[in-house]
Each structure stands twice: as structure tokens, then as C-alpha cells.
Amino acid sequence: MNVGSTSLGEESRRLAAGDTGLHGNMNVLEVMFTVIAYNGPAVVFMGFIPVAILMGNGLGTPALFLAAGLLVMLVASGLMKVSSALKRPGGFYAIITAGLGRGPGLAAGFAAIVTYFAALISVYALSGIALSDIVTTLFHGPELPWPIGGLTILTVVTVLGHYNIAFSAKALVIFLGLEMLLIATYVAAVLIRGGADGIGFESFDSANIFSGSLAIGALFAVGLFGGFEATVIFRDEVKDPDRTIPRATYGVVATIALMYAVTAFAFINAYGANTVMDVVTNDGVTAAGQSVREYVGDFAYAAATVLLFTSGFALCLASHNILARYVFNLGADGVLPSKLGVSHPRHVSPHRASLLVGIAALIVVVILFVTQVPRAGLYGYLAGIYSYGMLIMITLVSLAISVFLFRNLRKTVHAVAMLAAFVVIASILVFASFNFDVLSGMTGALGVTVLALIWLFVLSGTLIAARLKRTKPEVYARIGRQ
């Protein structure tokens, strides 16, 4: 009773003082690992890179990853200038509001919700599948229904989300460190052994860079950097944000670009430039795993199988934390129930927003299992949704940054560069819209329906903003953490 009364008393005093925000003391490395965990390096290596090589520009994939990194680095530099000027949390939601207004800003907030929620559910499914593979492959047991692993991770993630972000960050440093160690060991083994036919640099020949489907390759490449803006949404929870956030953001983009470009380069050389396309065409699902077994050994292959599961856990934890903070910010502004925007009196965490995210995820996971959505296509469907949602947000934020730099900071040259980035990214978004079936695996009426629902949900943000302007001007004024 005394503990409960004390907690309630602390919360009452903080509410009375207007202190309902988040606080923390994360350092650069903890922020970087929290964000990179959202990308799931083991997931990217084992599943994403072979598909990108197959469906994109083939041997030129590593060069395209680096080019995408430069493009995203340009966006990140503008993001840092705007964030430094605004000094407010909220991620893309706040930045886009500052540049384009409250309607597009709230639409961005809704885009963030659909994007990170789809990412969260997709990896609950992937983690369940990975756990089943561990049981069948390593222990020769029966195939498990995917919700067993998914719901186990969901429970742990929701519990961790109740506490301060620093607690989750320390766990992510450990798990992500193991993933990066495996990838570094694999790359080193391939390079030391000279690959299948000696180390070749065909990936950087112009003929290979512009081969295959460059547009689809660019779509995959930009999608690799999803979540890089999460450094900004943690602004109130880091130590010395004016120094930590820029360093973490540039570190995240550079690490992702180099890590995946080098990994793709090693993977191509592991099979040889003349053979790798046949390998990913015939057996893209197991190609990366078999390559690990050949170059690093059976133990590393078993470790990779386990790390695919732990990578899913880290990705779920990162997605949950990011999504909870978007919900928290929308609650703090009054767009969602204001109680969601109040932090825990002791842990200073978005505990109510985190619980809501956990409950919503539980409901959706149960529905997907009961309706028997095919296990094989489930991850691809949801991954397509979150990749598309991220493209929407990056397109909006690149335009918002350009407008803000020109209008508020008078940085014309940088504003023009950001406008050029917007044109490139918007072109990729248009291409993705016409090829949503390729991105998601959802064909026919299903793909069209889901694409329409995504845009309906996102654009409803502008309609709600217009309604709030008429009915609740005080809430409207706060949109974008203003």
C-alpha cells in the first residue's frame, strides 16, 4: 500500500509541475545499437541480401547499398540541422509538422504508427518461425506453431517496455553485438579464403551497377535504412542530446551502409560472381546460411540459426520502443488520449503507451493465427507494409527539411540539395506504389486493397487535424510537439 501510494503521489506531483515527459541518460553507443537493432542485421544477412541481389541489380547490390547510404546521409544531415533548431522530441512527426504544417505532420504520425506496428507484427511472426526452425533443425523436434515464439517474445518485450529505455538499450547492445560478431567473422573468413574464385570487384563495375532492375534494387537499398530517424525520437532520453543525437545518427547511417555493403560483397564472392545469381535464384532462402556453414563451420551455422531468433527479439524490442514513443508523443499532444502521454513516475518510461502497443500486438497476432494466414507469406506481407510506410515518411521528411532549411534557417544550398533528395525518394515511392506486389508479395485485389488502406490511414491524419482545428484548437496548436 505504501509503495502504491508513494508512486501515485510522485505522479501527482510531477503532473502538477507539468513534468510528464521522458528522461534518460543513454550514450551514443546505446542509441546507435537501439536503432541498428531495428534493422536486424542477422535478418538482413540471412533473408534480405539474397533477395535484394536476386530482384534488384544483381552483382551491383553492394555499390547500390553505398549509394543509398549517401542519399540517406544527406537526409540525415538536414534532419540534424532541423532537430538542432527545434530541440523537440517526436521524430518525423515533429520534423514534418515544423516543415509542412500540422496536417501533413499528423499524417506522418499516423504513417509512423502503421509502419512500426507492421514491423513489430512481422518480426513476431519471423521470430516464431525462427524458433520453430531451431527446434526442428538443431534439436530435430516437431515444427512449432509460429505464435508460440512470437507470443513469448511479445510478453518479454512488453515487460521491458514498461521500464526506462536504458534497460532495453543494454540488452540490445549484447544481442546486436553477437550478430555483428557473426557477420564480421563470416566476412573475414570469406576474404581470407579468397571466396570461391578469388576476391573480385565486379560489384563496382558500372555495367553491373546498372544491371537487372535498378529501381527495385534502389527500393530495397533505401529500405535498409528504415528507422534511422529514431535517434531523434529518443531526444529526451539521451545524455547531452545536442552532441549525442548527431553522432548517433551519422554513426547509424554509416554503419548500416558499410556493414551491409561489405556483407553483400562477401556473400557474392563466397559463391563467385559467375555463380551467385544461379544460387539465389534456385535457393535464396538458405543460401546465406549454407554459405556461413561452408566458410565458418557447423557451429557458426547453428549460431546463425539461433541469432536469427535473437535478432528477431532485438528487432521487436527496438520496434516496440520506437512505436511506444510515437504513441506517447501523440498522447502528449492530445491527439490520442492524454493519459498515453504521461510517463511512469519512477521509471520515466512511456509505460501506458507501451502497454497499449503490447495489447494491440497481442490481438493482431491472435487474429492472424486464428484466420490461418499462410506462415510462408506472412513476414513478406508485413515487411512490405512497413517498407512502404517508411518510404512515405522519408519522402515527407525530405520535403519538410528542405522547406524548413529555406524558410527558417536560410540555408539555400542545403535546401536545394534536400529538394533533390526529395525528388529521388519520391520517385522511388511512386515506383513502389506501382510495384507494391513485388515489394510485399501481395498480388491482385489483396495488394490494391492493402495499399489503399495504408493511404487511407495516413491521410486520415490530415482530416483529423482539420477537424481538431475547428473543434479543439488547443489540441490542434500542440500537434507536432509544438
Wavefront OBJ file of the C-alpha trace (Angstrom):
o trace
v 0.000 0.000 0.000
v 2.754 2.442 0.887
v 4.608 1.756 -2.340
v 1.475 2.297 -4.405
v 0.623 5.472 -2.523
v 4.137 6.795 -2.983
v 4.066 6.116 -6.724
v 0.699 7.832 -7.063
v 1.953 10.754 -5.021
v 5.052 11.125 -7.165
v 2.949 11.018 -10.311
v 0.569 13.638 -8.918
v 3.435 15.965 -8.046
v 5.042 15.538 -11.477
v 1.695 16.171 -13.204
v 1.145 19.281 -11.085
v 4.605 20.530 -12.042
v 3.934 19.853 -15.706
v 6.636 17.175 -15.872
v 5.044 14.390 -17.886
v 7.903 13.841 -20.306
v 10.538 11.167 -20.769
v 14.030 11.321 -19.338
v 17.137 9.189 -19.693
v 20.896 9.074 -19.942
v 21.673 6.909 -22.986
v 25.075 7.373 -24.620
v 25.969 7.349 -28.318
v 26.616 3.598 -28.490
v 23.363 2.698 -26.736
v 21.340 4.921 -29.088
v 23.122 3.510 -32.136
v 22.582 -0.094 -31.082
v 18.922 0.565 -30.262
v 18.342 1.915 -33.765
v 20.516 -0.592 -35.654
v 18.702 -3.382 -33.816
v 15.562 -2.227 -35.623
v 17.240 -3.286 -38.875
v 18.007 -6.782 -37.560
v 21.465 -7.430 -39.101
v 21.099 -11.222 -38.903
v 17.674 -10.980 -40.546
v 19.074 -8.743 -43.289
v 22.026 -11.048 -43.923
v 20.114 -14.330 -43.881
v 16.993 -13.198 -45.700
v 17.173 -9.715 -47.183
v 20.505 -9.579 -49.028
v 19.935 -12.694 -51.214
v 16.501 -11.338 -52.212
v 17.924 -7.877 -52.964
v 20.585 -9.436 -55.205
v 18.001 -11.586 -56.977
v 15.313 -8.964 -57.545
v 17.468 -5.838 -57.714
v 20.621 -5.071 -59.650
v 22.404 -8.368 -59.011
v 26.163 -8.125 -58.633
v 25.927 -4.341 -58.265
v 23.979 -4.590 -54.991
v 26.904 -3.596 -52.700
v 27.508 -0.399 -54.696
v 23.809 0.416 -54.582
v 23.785 -0.024 -50.784
v 26.608 2.525 -50.539
v 24.817 4.946 -52.880
v 21.652 4.661 -50.797
v 23.760 5.355 -47.716
v 24.992 8.630 -49.230
v 21.419 9.639 -50.063
v 20.179 8.852 -46.564
v 23.226 10.596 -45.067
v 22.149 13.754 -46.917
v 18.665 13.426 -45.430
v 20.204 12.765 -42.004
v 22.329 15.926 -42.214
v 19.230 18.008 -42.893
v 17.365 16.182 -40.156
v 20.100 17.094 -37.680
v 20.013 20.773 -38.613
v 16.236 20.946 -38.184
v 16.295 18.894 -34.994
v 19.017 21.120 -33.536
v 16.935 24.198 -34.286
v 13.688 22.747 -32.914
v 15.074 20.849 -29.903
v 11.888 18.810 -29.501
v 11.072 15.087 -29.416
v 8.626 13.418 -31.782
v 10.807 12.122 -34.610
v 9.409 12.532 -38.113
v 6.080 13.583 -36.603
v 7.627 16.754 -35.142
v 10.019 17.480 -38.035
v 7.362 17.183 -40.748
v 4.956 19.338 -38.737
v 7.607 22.042 -38.447
v 8.297 21.998 -42.181
v 4.946 21.274 -43.825
v 2.317 22.098 -41.204
v 0.092 20.273 -38.765
v -1.974 18.315 -41.329
v 0.993 16.606 -43.017
v 2.653 16.313 -39.606
v -0.220 14.344 -38.127
v -0.346 12.245 -41.304
v 3.336 11.462 -40.665
v 2.497 10.479 -37.103
v -0.118 8.054 -38.383
v 2.336 6.773 -41.020
v 4.805 6.072 -38.217
v 2.197 4.075 -36.312
v 1.270 1.867 -39.279
v 4.942 1.465 -40.252
v 6.348 0.445 -36.901
v 3.306 -1.638 -35.983
v 3.631 -3.621 -39.215
v 7.347 -4.035 -38.480
v 6.564 -5.250 -34.972
v 3.984 -7.827 -36.044
v 6.114 -9.039 -38.958
v 9.018 -9.832 -36.673
v 6.807 -11.532 -34.101
v 5.883 -13.840 -36.980
v 9.504 -14.178 -38.123
v 10.689 -14.898 -34.578
v 8.093 -17.617 -34.198
v 9.232 -19.195 -37.453
v 12.889 -18.887 -36.355
v 12.155 -20.633 -33.043
v 10.429 -23.447 -34.904
v 13.495 -23.789 -37.155
v 15.751 -24.010 -34.091
v 13.636 -26.844 -32.681
v 13.456 -28.759 -35.976
v 16.985 -28.060 -37.305
v 19.134 -28.171 -34.194
v 17.097 -30.475 -31.945
v 15.202 -32.493 -34.599
v 11.931 -31.770 -32.833
v 8.457 -31.085 -34.232
v 7.514 -27.920 -36.093
v 6.021 -25.379 -33.687
v 3.144 -23.007 -34.486
v 4.739 -19.583 -35.034
v 2.673 -17.801 -32.317
v 4.498 -19.790 -29.603
v 7.753 -17.970 -30.262
v 6.011 -14.747 -31.241
v 3.909 -14.527 -28.077
v 6.873 -15.450 -25.876
v 8.878 -12.535 -27.267
v 5.809 -10.276 -27.171
v 5.460 -10.884 -23.431
v 9.127 -10.182 -22.691
v 9.208 -7.093 -24.924
v 6.072 -5.623 -23.349
v 7.510 -6.126 -19.872
v 10.809 -4.483 -20.860
v 8.903 -1.604 -22.444
v 7.488 -0.770 -19.022
v 10.934 0.245 -17.789
v 13.338 3.010 -18.707
v 14.844 2.793 -22.202
v 18.344 2.370 -20.730
v 17.331 -1.111 -19.511
v 16.344 -2.190 -23.036
v 19.374 -0.482 -24.569
v 21.776 -2.611 -22.528
v 20.037 -5.794 -23.696
v 20.175 -4.616 -27.309
v 23.907 -3.899 -27.066
v 24.505 -7.538 -26.089
v 22.288 -9.156 -28.724
v 23.306 -6.833 -31.543
v 26.956 -7.252 -30.607
v 26.632 -11.019 -31.121
v 25.006 -10.525 -34.519
v 27.705 -8.147 -35.678
v 30.389 -10.532 -34.423
v 28.921 -13.360 -36.520
v 28.746 -11.162 -39.622
v 32.315 -9.864 -39.109
v 33.589 -13.443 -38.670
v 31.841 -14.535 -41.862
v 33.170 -11.603 -43.888
v 36.700 -12.173 -42.591
v 36.514 -15.906 -43.409
v 35.377 -15.257 -46.988
v 38.059 -12.618 -47.589
v 40.859 -14.705 -46.021
v 39.942 -17.792 -48.060
v 39.580 -15.724 -51.191
v 35.948 -16.607 -51.821
v 35.025 -19.182 -54.443
v 37.185 -17.829 -57.300
v 39.403 -15.235 -55.662
v 38.140 -11.867 -54.443
v 36.647 -9.971 -57.369
v 35.338 -6.418 -57.571
v 32.700 -6.936 -60.255
v 30.159 -5.347 -57.896
v 31.651 -1.947 -58.625
v 31.717 -2.224 -62.430
v 29.295 0.258 -63.964
v 27.790 -2.472 -66.151
v 26.815 -4.449 -63.043
v 25.681 -1.435 -61.026
v 23.142 -0.581 -63.729
v 22.176 -4.190 -64.437
v 18.967 -6.003 -63.558
v 16.222 -3.870 -62.056
v 17.939 -0.779 -60.675
v 14.624 0.686 -59.486
v 13.719 -2.372 -57.410
v 17.284 -2.503 -56.132
v 17.030 1.137 -55.046
v 13.748 0.337 -53.315
v 15.405 -2.430 -51.304
v 18.518 -0.344 -50.635
v 16.660 2.661 -49.208
v 14.517 0.289 -47.158
v 17.660 -0.898 -45.367
v 17.878 2.423 -43.538
v 14.399 2.323 -42.052
v 14.299 3.631 -38.512
v 17.386 5.853 -38.740
v 15.300 8.813 -37.531
v 14.588 7.017 -34.272
v 17.667 8.723 -32.852
v 15.617 11.932 -32.848
v 12.596 10.439 -31.139
v 14.838 9.445 -28.203
v 15.972 13.081 -27.782
v 14.651 13.442 -24.224
v 16.190 10.143 -23.132
v 19.841 10.675 -24.044
v 22.798 12.316 -22.386
v 23.676 15.711 -23.936
v 21.267 15.422 -26.914
v 22.916 18.190 -28.975
v 26.057 16.048 -29.170
v 24.715 12.519 -28.757
v 21.918 12.640 -31.353
v 24.024 13.832 -34.338
v 26.845 11.413 -33.560
v 24.441 8.518 -33.167
v 22.515 9.398 -36.332
v 25.563 9.687 -38.577
v 27.017 6.597 -36.908
v 23.846 4.588 -37.601
v 23.682 5.533 -41.301
v 27.408 4.954 -41.864
v 27.385 1.629 -40.003
v 24.355 0.308 -41.883
v 25.730 1.343 -45.288
v 29.198 -0.121 -44.728
v 28.101 -3.251 -42.862
v 25.547 -4.370 -45.427
v 27.616 -3.348 -48.470
v 30.607 -5.338 -47.181
v 28.380 -8.283 -46.217
v 26.736 -8.351 -49.659
v 30.194 -8.086 -51.255
v 31.436 -11.037 -49.190
v 28.300 -13.080 -49.962
v 28.738 -12.535 -53.713
v 32.396 -13.566 -53.539
v 31.571 -16.551 -51.348
v 29.749 -18.123 -54.288
v 31.600 -16.305 -57.057
v 30.345 -13.668 -59.470
v 29.593 -16.274 -62.115
v 27.555 -18.485 -59.791
v 25.819 -16.343 -57.186
v 22.836 -15.381 -59.354
v 22.052 -19.048 -60.008
v 22.344 -19.763 -56.269
v 19.909 -17.023 -55.153
v 17.540 -17.944 -57.978
v 17.421 -21.624 -57.083
v 17.651 -21.449 -53.288
v 17.681 -17.886 -51.978
v 16.108 -18.872 -48.661
v 19.021 -20.972 -47.397
v 21.871 -19.523 -49.487
v 23.261 -17.256 -46.753
v 23.039 -19.927 -44.064
v 24.757 -22.527 -46.222
v 27.486 -20.007 -47.023
v 28.082 -19.460 -43.296
v 28.342 -23.232 -42.814
v 30.860 -23.577 -45.640
v 33.164 -20.732 -44.623
v 32.854 -20.622 -40.830
v 31.673 -24.128 -39.907
v 28.725 -26.019 -38.440
v 28.938 -24.246 -35.105
v 28.619 -20.844 -36.796
v 25.692 -22.174 -38.837
v 23.957 -23.265 -35.634
v 24.794 -19.906 -34.064
v 23.333 -18.125 -37.095
v 20.119 -20.110 -36.712
v 19.874 -19.090 -33.051
v 20.871 -15.485 -33.787
v 18.071 -15.222 -36.311
v 15.736 -15.735 -33.360
v 17.601 -13.368 -31.017
v 17.831 -10.831 -33.847
v 14.063 -11.025 -34.105
v 13.823 -10.380 -30.381
v 16.114 -7.335 -30.637
v 14.187 -6.043 -33.633
v 10.878 -6.479 -31.806
v 12.202 -4.659 -28.748
v 13.500 -1.766 -30.854
v 10.268 -1.534 -32.882
v 8.140 -1.686 -29.731
v 10.152 1.101 -28.076
v 10.016 3.358 -31.127
v 6.286 2.787 -31.659
v 5.517 3.357 -27.975
v 7.230 6.746 -28.189
v 5.237 7.797 -31.237
v 2.042 6.843 -29.377
v 3.381 8.684 -26.303
v 4.016 11.858 -28.326
v 0.569 11.772 -29.919
v -0.884 11.313 -26.428
v 1.191 14.183 -25.022
v -0.225 16.434 -27.750
v -3.794 15.313 -27.019
v -4.390 13.708 -30.414
v -4.653 10.346 -28.655
v -5.931 10.086 -25.056
v -3.718 12.311 -22.927
v -3.050 9.555 -20.373
v -0.925 7.828 -23.009
v 1.390 10.848 -22.967
v 2.239 10.621 -19.261
v 5.454 8.879 -18.266
v 5.922 6.461 -15.380
v 6.647 8.337 -12.121
v 9.609 6.130 -11.210
v 10.893 4.556 -14.443
v 10.209 7.692 -16.542
v 9.077 5.468 -19.408
v 6.045 5.595 -21.739
v 4.527 2.725 -19.754
v 0.907 3.288 -20.780
v 1.751 3.705 -24.454
v 3.950 0.612 -24.220
v 1.136 -1.432 -22.663
v -1.296 -0.299 -25.368
v 1.164 -1.343 -28.083
v 1.598 -4.737 -26.393
v -2.156 -5.330 -26.141
v -2.741 -4.292 -29.762
v 0.060 -6.592 -30.927
v -1.385 -9.480 -28.925
v -4.807 -9.019 -30.524
v -3.393 -8.902 -34.059
v -1.105 -11.914 -33.540
v -4.050 -13.958 -32.274
v -6.239 -12.846 -35.188
v -3.549 -13.724 -37.747
v -3.130 -17.171 -36.223
v -6.849 -17.898 -35.900
v -7.522 -16.811 -39.502
v -4.639 -19.082 -40.585
v -2.746 -16.577 -42.713
v -0.097 -18.702 -44.510
v 3.108 -18.800 -42.473
v 5.333 -18.632 -45.534
v 3.970 -15.321 -46.810
v 3.141 -13.594 -43.527
v 6.520 -11.957 -42.897
v 6.804 -10.800 -46.526
v 3.336 -9.224 -46.467
v 4.006 -7.231 -43.319
v 7.592 -6.366 -44.277
v 6.233 -4.864 -47.489
v 3.840 -2.691 -45.493
v 6.500 -1.309 -43.168
v 8.980 -0.759 -46.024
v 6.335 1.191 -47.925
v 5.338 3.167 -44.833
v 8.968 4.089 -44.208
v 9.238 5.348 -47.787
v 6.224 7.584 -47.204
v 7.833 9.065 -44.098
v 11.260 9.592 -45.687
v 9.626 11.260 -48.695
v 7.647 13.640 -46.491
v 10.560 14.424 -44.199
v 12.972 15.199 -47.038
v 10.499 17.782 -48.382
v 9.813 19.129 -44.890
v 13.530 19.546 -44.199
v 14.033 21.369 -47.497
v 11.216 23.797 -46.707
v 12.410 24.370 -43.134
v 16.032 24.946 -44.168
v 14.999 27.516 -46.763
v 12.251 29.265 -44.807
v 13.592 29.221 -41.246
v 17.358 28.776 -41.464
v 18.048 30.460 -44.838
v 20.357 27.613 -45.894
v 19.572 27.751 -49.601
v 22.240 25.365 -50.910
v 21.390 22.667 -48.383
v 17.675 23.228 -49.017
v 18.162 22.678 -52.763
v 20.179 19.506 -52.079
v 17.383 18.240 -49.851
v 14.851 19.062 -52.555
v 16.865 16.942 -54.985
v 16.863 14.118 -52.427
v 13.091 14.503 -52.144
v 12.685 14.107 -55.921
v 14.770 10.905 -55.912
v 12.989 9.377 -52.907
v 9.549 10.437 -54.169
v 10.348 8.699 -57.472
v 11.182 5.524 -55.554
v 7.877 5.856 -53.658
v 5.929 6.195 -56.921
v 7.715 3.148 -58.312
v 6.969 1.231 -55.105
v 3.293 2.174 -55.403
v 3.073 0.693 -58.888
v 5.066 -2.360 -57.811
v 3.589 -2.948 -54.378
v 3.059 -6.594 -55.292
v 6.820 -7.023 -55.776
v 7.586 -5.249 -52.503
v 5.038 -7.119 -50.387
v 4.200 -10.306 -52.245
v 0.505 -9.344 -52.142
v -0.937 -9.639 -55.631
v -4.232 -8.743 -57.251
v -7.101 -7.323 -55.209
v -5.329 -8.008 -51.904
v -2.368 -5.777 -52.808
v -4.586 -2.969 -54.100
v -6.794 -3.125 -51.008
v -3.892 -3.047 -48.547
v -2.217 -0.182 -50.421
v -5.481 1.784 -50.341
v -5.891 1.105 -46.603
v -2.362 2.354 -45.896
v -3.032 5.645 -47.665
v -6.493 5.941 -46.101
v -4.990 5.576 -42.631
v -2.149 8.015 -43.332
v -4.306 10.678 -44.982
v -6.863 10.438 -42.197
v -4.261 12.321 -40.170
v -4.827 15.434 -42.279
v -8.599 15.109 -41.897
v -8.327 14.716 -38.120
v -6.023 17.736 -37.959
v -8.596 19.810 -39.873
v -11.340 18.635 -37.517
v -9.237 19.464 -34.448
v -8.607 22.935 -35.823
v -12.367 23.572 -35.755
v -13.365 21.692 -32.621
v -10.271 21.635 -30.363
v -7.931 24.461 -31.368
v -5.831 23.996 -28.236
v -5.050 20.386 -29.280
v -4.502 21.454 -32.876
v -1.948 24.013 -31.698
v 0.068 21.290 -29.958
v 0.327 18.930 -32.956
v 3.960 18.099 -33.652
v 5.079 18.601 -30.022
v 4.868 22.369 -30.504
l 1 2 3 4 5 6 7 8 9 10 11 12 13 14 15 16 17 18 19 20 21 22 23 24 25 26 27 28 29 30 31 32 33 34 35 36 37 38 39 40 41 42 43 44 45 46 47 48 49 50 51 52 53 54 55 56 57 58 59 60 61 62 63 64 65 66 67 68 69 70 71 72 73 74 75 76 77 78 79 80 81 82 83 84 85 86 87 88 89 90 91 92 93 94 95 96 97 98 99 100 101 102 103 104 105 106 107 108 109 110 111 112 113 114 115 116 117 118 119 120 121 122 123 124 125 126 127 128 129 130 131 132 133 134 135 136 137 138 139 140 141 142 143 144 145 146 147 148 149 150 151 152 153 154 155 156 157 158 159 160 161 162 163 164 165 166 167 168 169 170 171 172 173 174 175 176 177 178 179 180 181 182 183 184 185 186 187 188 189 190 191 192 193 194 195 196 197 198 199 200 201 202 203 204 205 206 207 208 209 210 211 212 213 214 215 216 217 218 219 220 221 222 223 224 225 226 227 228 229 230 231 232 233 234 235 236 237 238 239 240 241 242 243 244 245 246 247 248 249 250 251 252 253 254 255 256 257 258 259 260 261 262 263 264 265 266 267 268 269 270 271 272 273 274 275 276 277 278 279 280 281 282 283 284 285 286 287 288 289 290 291 292 293 294 295 296 297 298 299 300 301 302 303 304 305 306 307 308 309 310 311 312 313 314 315 316 317 318 319 320 321 322 323 324 325 326 327 328 329 330 331 332 333 334 335 336 337 338 339 340 341 342 343 344 345 346 347 348 349 350 351 352 353 354 355 356 357 358 359 360 361 362 363 364 365 366 367 368 369 370 371 372 373 374 375 376 377 378 379 380 381 382 383 384 385 386 387 388 389 390 391 392 393 394 395 396 397 398 399 400 401 402 403 404 405 406 407 408 409 410 411 412 413 414 415 416 417 418 419 420 421 422 423 424 425 426 427 428 429 430 431 432 433 434 435 436 437 438 439 440 441 442 443 444 445 446 447 448 449 450 451 452 453 454 455 456 457 458 459 460 461 462 463 464 465 466 467 468 469 470 471 472 473 474 475 476 477 478 479 480 481 482
